[in-house]
Amino acid sequence: MKTKQITLTILAFVAGLGAVPAVAKLNVVATTPDLGSIAAAIGGSQIQLTILAKPTEDPHFVDAKPSFAVKLSRADVLIEGGAELEIGWLPPLVDQAANPRVRYGSPGRVLGNQGVSMLEIPEILDRSKGDIHAAGNPHYLTDPANAKILAARLAETFSQLDAANAATYRANLARFTTTLDAKMAEWLKLMEPHRGRHVAAYHNSWVYFAKRFGLVIEDFLEPKPGIPPTPGHLSAVIAKMKAERCRVIICEPYQNRKTAEKVAAETGAIVVDVTQFPGGVKGTEEGYIAMMNHLVVSVAKALDAGR
């Protein structure tokens, strides 16, 4: 009887082992939804993904919850935008997590801007000019070409940490790149008639988008990055927009749309709801490429209407 019980116990233990996955998924944490969306495209079902910031949240001022430190303590990979985008909230969380896998210099710490040709790197760091970033403007993923750079980096990182699924990561990268290249050709064709047109923005998030698609985005409702608009500054912006025949204002979910509408009423401009993050506005929920498509199509449509 005792021998039979031991045999049954061993069989039950072996059966239980069969229910456990042979290889655990890579635990990936991304700071923002754009980074997370590209990680999902490359990692697919081989990763477990957590995104810290909400798509409607200003990435400079994310509500750093204690639960974020717990998630970081379990992460194999941490993807951050870099260029000081998250400097106001991410470093203390990483310190609290005390996870060597995601510290700077470890294979699991990915700086999204690595390999990107950064724009607006200041010659002199003067904080009186507002929210200035020493490494350059951190909103580089508004140019799809930079998304390809990040995607390749993620495929390399995932393959290094999970060699058994390297072929899958490479195949996902090829699929993502091919799709993005095809859409890029469409977007460039759509925007070509608007090359040289002026567009206003609430915050200086669009320098990479402007360069890629030939727009001029130099009029900002903020007097300086991160500084709220003043009546005097808005009056100057209105006068400048009228002189330039600027008929489009782009505004993100966490910015004051009423201010944008006030300027639009004075200039005859159209306010376009845009986002840098999948899920930030309706029609962008399906990922980075869907987000960029919505952005380009919406801006092109507004430029057509505002001639």
N, C-alpha and C positions, 0 to 999 in steps of 0.2 A: 504493500500500500504506500509506504513511504517513497519507494523508488518511482512509483507511478506519479505521485504528486510532484516529485522533483522534475520528472520528464515533462509533465504538463506545464510547469512553471517555466522551464527552458523554452518550450515551444511558444508560449505566450510572449516571452521576452523577445524571441527572434521575430515573431509576427509584428510586434511593436516597432522593432527596428526598421521593418519594411515600410512603415508609414512615415519615416523621417526622410526628407529630401537628402540626396547624396551630397549635393553641394548647395550651400546657402547662397541666396542672392546677394549681390553687392548692395550694401546700404549706402545710398547716395542722398546727401542733403544739398539743396541749392538755395541760395539766398533769395532769388527773385524768380518770378514765373517764366521770364524769357530764357534764363539759364536752365531752368527746370524742364521747359518744353524741349529744348535741344538735347538735353540729357536723356529725356524719355525717348526721343527719336533714335538716338544712338544705342541706348541700353536696352530698350524694348522690355521684354518679359524677364530679362536676366538681372534687372535691378529693382530694388525697392526704393522708391523716390519720395522724399519729403521736401516741400517748398516752404520756406519760412515766411516770406512777405506775401501779402494779399495782392491781387492784380490791381486793386483800386487804391493801393497804399503808396505814399511817396517813399521810394527806396532809400532816401537819405535819412528818413525819420521813422523807421519801423518800430512798432511796439514790441520790444524785446521781452517776450514772456519767459518765465523760468523754465517752462517745458521745452523751450528751444535748446537750452543747455543740455537737458537730458537727451534730446534727439542727437545733438552733436557728440555726446559721449559714446553713442553707439554707432556712429558713422564710420564707414570705410573711406568715403570720399566727401569732401566739402568743396563745392563750386561757388566761388564768389566773383562778383563783377571786377573787383580790383579797382585801381586808380582812385582809391579812397571813397568809393561810392557808399560803402557800408561802415565807414570808419566810426560813425557816431554810435553804433549799436552792436556790431559783430565782435570786436576784440574781447570785451568782457565775457561774452557767452563762450567763446573758445577757451578762455582761461578757466572758466567755471567747469567746462566739460572735461578738462584735463585728459584729453584723448590724443596720444602721440601720433595717431594715424592721420590727423587733420591739422597738425601744426605746420607752420611755414617751413618749407624745405622737405617735407615728407611727400612720398609719391601720391598720397591721397589728397593733397591740398592743391586745388586747381584755381589759378588766377585767370579769369576769363579774358583779360586784356593782353595776356602774353602772346606775342607774335603779331599784335594789331598795331598798325601805324597810327599812333594816337595824335589827335588834333588839339589845338589850343593849349599846348604845354607852356605855362607862363615862364617868361625869362626871369621875372622877379616875383616871388611869392608875397603878395600884398593882400592880407585878409580884409583890408578896408574896402576892397573891390567886391566883397560879397563871398559867396560860397565857391571859392576857387580851389581847383584840385591840382596839386603839384605834378601829378603824372599825366595830366591832360583831361579833356572832357570825357567823363566815364560812360556816356550814352552811346557807345560805339555800335551796339547791335541794331540801331536804326538803319545801318547799312548792311544789307544781306550778305555782302562779301565777307564781312567780319564774322557772320554766323558760320560760314564755311570753315574759317580758321578755328573757331571754337569747337565745332563738331569734330574736326580732325584731331584736335587735342584730346577731346573726351574719348574718342575711339582708341587712341593710344594709351590713355590712362586706364581705361576699363580693361583693355587687353593685357596690360602689364600686371594688373591686380587680379585678373581672372583669365588666365591664359587658356583655360579649357573652352572658353566661349569667344575667343579672339576672332574666329571666322565670322561669327554672328555679328559682332560689333563692326567688323570691316564691311560686311554686306549691308548693314543698316546705314553706315556712313555713305556708301556708294548710292544707296537709294535716296537718302536725304539730299545729297549733293546734286544728283541728277534732276530731282524734282525742283530744287531751288534754282538751278541754272535755267531750267525751262521757264519758270515763273519770272526770273530776273529779265529774260529777254522780252517777255510780255510787258513787264512794268516799265522798262526803259522805253519801249515803243509808245506806251500810253502817255508817258511823261514828256516825251520829246517835244511836242508842240508847246509845252509850257516852260521850256528852258529859258532861264533868265528872269522869270516872273518873281515878284516879291510876295512873301508870305510872312505874316506876323505870328508870334508864338507867345505863350505866357511865360515860359521858362526856357532857358538856353539848353534844350535837350536834343536839338535837331540838326546840329552842325554836320553830322555824318550823313544823315538823310539828305540834307540840302546838297552836299557835295556829290553824292552818288547820282541824284536825279536832276541836277542843274538848276536848283532853285536858289533864291537869295532870301535867307532868313536872318535878318539883322535887327528887326523891330521886336522888342520884348516888352510885355506889360510890366514885368518886374524891372525896376530901375537898375538893380544889380542881382546876380543870381542868389535866390533865397531871401531877398528883401521884398516885403510887400509893396504893391504899387501905391504911389502917392498921387493926388490930384494933379499936381504940377507935372509930374512925369507923364501921366496919361494924356494930358493936353499936348505935350510935345510929341508923343507917339501918334496921336490922332492927326496932328498937322503933317507929320512925316509920311504917314500912310496915305493921306490925301495927295500929297505931292508925288508919291511913287505909284499912285493908283493901285495900292495894295488892297485886295478885296477878299482876302481869306485870313482868318485867325484860327490857329489850331490850339486846342485846349484839352488837357488831360483830366481824368476823373477826380483827382485830388486837388485840383486847382479851382479858383473862384470863377465859375462860369458867368455869374452876374456881371463881374467886371469886364469879361470878354464881350458880353452882350452889349454893355454900355458903350464900349469902344466901337463895336460893330454898328450900332445905331447911328453913331456920329460919322462913320466912314463909308457906310453902305456895304460893309464886308459881311461875309458869311462865317459863322462860328462852326468849326468842324470838330466833333468829338473824336479824339484820337487816343491812342494808348501805345506804350512801349511793351506792354505785357499781355500775353494771351489771357482772355477773360476780362480784360479791363473795360471793354465796351462790347455791346451786343454784336455778334458776328465774328468774334475773335477767339472763341472758346476752343477751337480745334487744334490750336498749336501755333508755333512761331510763323510758319508759312501762311497760314490763314490770317494771322494778325497782320503780317506785312501786306498781304493782298488787300485786306480791308483798308489799311492805312493809305496805300497808293491809290486805290480806286476812289476812296472818299475825297482825298485831296485833289485828284485830277478832276473829279466831277464838280467840286466847288470852284476850281480854277476855270473850268468851262463856263459855269454859270456866272462867274464874276468878271467876265471880260468887259 
